[in-house]
């Protein structure tokens, strides 16, 4: 069993639209599920991401962020940013994209 290491920064829960482009040039929409200054977790439609690959993450209003895929579980993946975000930028993104809670309809 893998030993868990403590996070270096707070994870901010959110729901944000993004686009991910792989080294191969393949690009698709993604949804950010959480964000920290060092990285994020996201969900993609096709599940094309592979651990160890470098990707470009784009969100509306921000320049592209290079990141390395650290883990993949089905269509979900975790990225480690090449350059950390400033804490104010991460906070602004999270505030502008609050977590959307799905409710079951009767």
N, C-alpha and C positions, 0 to 999 in steps of 0.2 A: 504494500500500500504506500502511495506517495505521501510524503510529509507535507502538510500545508504550511506555507510561509505567510506571515502577516502582510496585509496590504500596506503599501507605502503612503497611499492617499485615500481619502474618502471616495466611495462610489456614489454617484448621484443617479438616482433612478429617473428615467425619462422615456419618452417615445418620440424619436426624431427620424424623419426621412433623410436618407443619404443615398449615395451611389458608391459602389466599390468597383475598382478596376484592378484586375490581376496583372501580373507580369506578362502573361500571354496576350494581353490587350482585351480579354473578355471583360465586359462590364455589365453590371445589373443593379437594380434598386435594392436597397437594404433598409432595415429599421434598426436604429440604435436602441438598445434596451437599458444600458447604463453607461456612465462615462466617469472617468477620473482624469487627473492631469496626465497620468502615464498611459492610459489606454481606454478601451471600451469593449463591450460585448455587443454583438449585433446578430441579426437574423437575416439571411438571404433567401431568395426563392429557390434557386437551383442547387444549392449546396456544393458549389464548385471550389470553395476555398480549401487549401491544404496547409497544415501546420508547417511553419518554416518559410513559407512564401511571403514576399513583400507585396503589399497592396497600396493603392492610393484611395483614400477615403475622402469623399466630397460631400459637404453639407451646404445648403443654401446660405449665402452670405459670408462664407469662410473660404480661405485658400485651402487647397488640398493638403491632407495630412498623410504622410507616409507612415506605414506601420507594418510590423511583422506579425503574421498569424501565429499565435502561441498555442492555441488549442482549437479543435473542431469537434462538435458533437452534433451530427446530422446537419441541419441547416443553421445551427448556431455556431458562432466563433468568437474568440477573444483576440483582440489586437493589442500590441504594445507599440506605442507611438515612437517613431525615430527621435523626435524632439518633444519633450513634455509640453503640454499646454500651460499657459499661465493660469493660476487658480481663478482669477477673475473671468477669464474667457470660458473656462469649464462651467463656472457658476452661471454665466450669462446664457450659455447654450441650454443648460438644464432648466433655468427659469423660463426660457422662451419655449421649451418643449416639455411640459409636465407629463408625467406618466399617465397614460390613458388606461382607465380601468374598464374592463368589459363586464357588463352585467347581463345575467341570464334573463331572458324575457319569458314570462309565463304564457 
